Amino acid sequence: MRPDEWRLLAKHRNFTPEQIRAIEQQDSGTKIYKEQAYRVMIIWLHGIGAESNPAKGLFEALVMLGHTRTAEKIRRKINKQFVIQENTRLTLLKRFHLKSKRPKSVHLS
């Protein structure tokens, strides 16, 4: 991330001018913009609803900032993880389904 991109990110996430000024005033240093970008993302993440998709929001923000390669790399990782989770879920469902279809032993007395 470049030095002024965190402000663009904050504006993209609908931060108020007061919120942006507060983030600006918190620290100083040579690479403070990285800390400021981190704060913007943390504040945004805590403010989104449960129905929101944070991965999609991160992807959109990175694309908006021109970091398409990074956005695609993250998207591929997330998709790969989703496929692994879905395959695991399906495997478990198949196992459960097969076990529940087995005939129960009948005891004749």
C-alpha positions as CSV (number, residue, x, y, z in Angstrom):
1,M,0.0,0.0,0.0
2,R,1.2,3.5,-0.9
3,P,1.2,6.4,1.6
4,D,-2.1,8.1,0.6
5,E,-4.1,5.0,-0.3
6,W,-5.4,4.5,3.2
7,R,-7.4,7.8,2.9
8,L,-8.9,6.5,-0.4
9,L,-9.8,3.3,1.4
10,A,-11.4,5.2,4.2
11,K,-13.5,7.3,1.8
12,H,-14.4,4.1,-0.1
13,R,-15.7,2.6,3.2
14,N,-17.7,5.8,3.9
15,F,-15.6,7.1,6.8
16,T,-16.5,10.7,7.8
17,P,-13.9,13.5,7.6
18,E,-13.8,13.5,11.4
19,Q,-12.9,9.8,11.5
20,I,-10.2,10.2,8.9
21,R,-8.7,13.2,10.9
22,A,-8.8,11.1,14.1
23,I,-6.8,8.3,12.3
24,E,-4.3,10.8,11.0
25,Q,-3.6,12.2,14.4
26,Q,-3.1,8.9,16.2
27,D,0.6,8.3,15.3
28,S,3.5,9.6,13.4
29,G,6.5,7.9,11.7
30,T,7.9,6.9,8.4
31,K,5.6,4.0,7.6
32,I,2.6,5.1,9.6
33,Y,0.4,4.9,6.6
34,K,0.5,1.1,7.0
35,E,-0.8,1.4,10.5
36,Q,-3.5,3.8,9.4
37,A,-4.6,1.4,6.6
38,Y,-4.8,-1.3,9.2
39,R,-6.9,0.9,11.5
40,V,-9.3,1.7,8.6
41,M,-9.7,-2.1,7.9
42,I,-10.2,-3.0,11.5
43,I,-12.8,-0.2,12.1
44,W,-14.6,-1.2,8.9
45,L,-14.6,-4.9,9.8
46,H,-16.1,-4.3,13.2
47,G,-18.8,-2.1,11.6
48,I,-20.1,-4.5,9.0
49,G,-23.1,-6.7,9.7
50,A,-23.2,-10.4,10.0
51,E,-24.7,-10.8,6.6
52,S,-21.9,-8.9,4.9
53,N,-19.0,-10.7,3.2
54,P,-15.7,-9.2,4.4
55,A,-13.7,-11.1,1.8
56,K,-15.8,-9.5,-1.0
57,G,-15.3,-6.1,0.6
58,L,-11.6,-6.5,0.9
59,F,-11.4,-7.7,-2.8
60,E,-13.4,-4.6,-3.9
61,A,-11.3,-2.3,-1.9
62,L,-8.0,-3.7,-3.3
63,V,-9.4,-3.5,-6.9
64,M,-10.5,0.1,-6.3
65,L,-6.9,0.9,-5.1
66,G,-5.4,-0.7,-8.2
67,H,-4.1,-3.8,-6.4
68,T,-5.8,-6.2,-8.7
69,R,-3.1,-8.9,-8.5
70,T,-3.2,-9.0,-4.7
71,A,-7.0,-9.0,-4.9
72,E,-7.0,-12.0,-7.2
73,K,-4.4,-13.8,-5.1
74,I,-6.7,-13.4,-2.0
75,R,-9.8,-14.5,-4.0
76,R,-8.1,-17.7,-5.2
77,K,-7.0,-18.5,-1.7
78,I,-10.5,-18.0,-0.3
79,N,-12.1,-20.0,-3.2
80,K,-9.6,-22.8,-2.6
81,Q,-10.4,-22.9,1.1
82,F,-14.2,-22.9,0.3
83,V,-13.8,-25.9,-2.0
84,I,-11.8,-27.8,0.7
85,Q,-14.5,-27.0,3.3
86,E,-17.3,-28.0,0.9
87,N,-15.6,-31.3,-0.1
88,T,-15.2,-32.1,3.6
89,R,-18.8,-31.3,4.3
90,L,-20.0,-33.5,1.4
91,T,-17.8,-36.4,2.4
92,L,-19.2,-36.3,6.0
93,L,-22.7,-36.1,4.6
94,K,-22.1,-39.2,2.4
95,R,-20.7,-41.1,5.3
96,F,-23.6,-40.3,7.5
97,H,-26.1,-41.1,4.8
98,L,-24.5,-44.5,4.1
99,K,-24.4,-45.3,7.8
100,S,-28.1,-44.4,8.2
101,K,-29.2,-46.5,5.3
102,R,-27.7,-49.8,6.6
103,P,-30.3,-52.2,7.7
104,K,-30.5,-52.5,11.5
105,S,-29.9,-56.0,12.8
106,V,-33.0,-57.8,14.0
107,H,-32.9,-59.9,17.1
108,L,-35.4,-62.8,17.1
109,S,-36.0,-64.2,20.4
